[in-house]
Every structure is written in structure tokens, then in C-alpha cells.
Amino acid sequence: MMSFGKIVMEEGGWQDKSAIRRALFVVERATRLGAPFVDHNPWTRDRVFRYIVNSSDETFRETWKIEQQWQA
């Protein structure tokens, strides 16, 4: 799980506008999917998001399949 800022850094850093855009996509999708893709960090009082590096994560695939059916 990562904060928005860490996701931006993973995607290329704050100087790269497309990295910020990609991080926003991650946060938006995680927020729409809900748990287990978004959580609250009680220490920082911040939301943290599951950052999927490899799309073969089974939980992600199953949840994404449900979301695709919902949007159809």
C-alpha cells in the first residue's frame, strides 16, 4: 500500500506531469474499487492505495472483472 506521493514517485516523479496523471488514475481506480485497494493509515491519517505492479494479482483481476461487468 502506498500514499499518493509514493505512487507519483514510482511513476516517474513530480517533475513528470504524465507521472502525476498516472498516479491520479491509480488513486481514482482504487477509490472506485474500495477495499482492499484503498485503506486508511492511522499513523499518518492518510489514505493509502494498492499499487499494482503486475496485473496478474488475482484479487485485482477478479475485482476488475466485476467492475467491467458493472460498467457494461
QUIBEL-V391717 format. One record per backbone hydrogen bond with DSSP energy under -0.5 kcal/mol. NH is the residue of the N-H (numbers start at 1). CO is the residue of the C=O. If there is no record, write none. Layout:
NH | CO
NH | CO
//
This chain:
2 | 49
7 | 3
8 | 4
9 | 5
10 | 6
11 | 7
12 | 8
12 | 9
13 | 8
16 | 13
17 | 15
19 | 16
20 | 16
21 | 17
22 | 18
23 | 19
24 | 20
25 | 21
26 | 22
27 | 23
28 | 24
29 | 25
30 | 26
31 | 27
32 | 28
33 | 29
34 | 30
37 | 34
39 | 48
41 | 46
42 | 40
45 | 41
46 | 41
48 | 39
49 | 2
50 | 37
51 | 49
52 | 50
53 | 51
55 | 53
57 | 54
61 | 57
62 | 58
63 | 59
64 | 60
65 | 61
66 | 62
67 | 63
68 | 64
69 | 65
70 | 66
71 | 67
72 | 68
//
